[in-house]
């Protein structure tokens, strides 16, 4: 998921995506701990996707605060 796709979403949709990525990250960490994870790069992707969503949420919040003032 790239940032341009995320910018077109509403904050509620972004929060849902964030929950999804956090759950995916948890499941991947659990698989790694039990020795079932084959592709460790998936953890990095999930972590970065979650960070990307948080960045877009923060940008939207800053834009909303700026437009109110």
C-alpha positions in Angstrom: 0.0 0.0 0.0 1.5 3.3 -1.0 1.0 6.7 0.5 -1.1 8.1 -2.4 -3.7 5.4 -1.9 -3.8 6.2 1.8 -4.3 9.9 1.3 -7.5 9.2 -0.5 -9.0 7.4 2.5 -11.0 8.9 5.4 -9.4 8.9 8.9 -11.9 6.2 10.0 -10.7 4.0 7.2 -7.1 4.7 8.1 -7.7 3.7 11.7 -9.2 0.4 10.5 -6.2 -0.2 8.2 -3.9 0.6 11.2 -5.6 -2.0 13.3 -5.3 -4.5 10.5 -1.6 -3.9 10.1 -1.0 -4.1 13.8 -2.8 -7.4 14.0 -0.8 -8.7 11.0 2.4 -7.6 12.8 1.4 -9.4 15.9 0.6 -12.6 14.1 3.9 -12.4 12.2 5.8 -12.0 15.5 4.0 -14.9 16.9 4.8 -17.1 13.9 8.5 -16.0 14.2 8.6 -16.9 17.9 7.2 -20.4 17.2 9.5 -21.0 14.3 6.8 -21.0 11.6 7.7 -17.8 9.8 9.5 -18.4 6.5 9.7 -14.9 5.1 11.0 -12.5 7.8 10.7 -9.5 5.4 6.9 -9.6 6.0 7.5 -8.2 9.6 9.3 -5.2 8.1 6.5 -4.6 5.6 3.8 -4.8 8.2 5.7 -2.4 10.5 6.3 0.1 7.7 2.8 -0.1 6.5 1.5 0.7 10.0 4.0 3.6 10.3 2.9 4.9 6.9 -0.8 4.9 8.0 0.2 6.8 11.2 2.1 9.4 9.2 -0.9 10.0 7.0 -3.2 10.2 10.0 -0.9 12.8 11.6 -0.7 14.8 8.4 -4.5 14.9 8.1 -4.8 15.9 11.8 -2.3 18.7 11.2 -4.1 19.9 8.1 -7.4 19.9 9.9 -6.0 21.9 12.8 -4.4 24.4 10.4 -7.6 24.9 8.6 -9.5 25.6 11.8 -7.1 28.3 13.0 
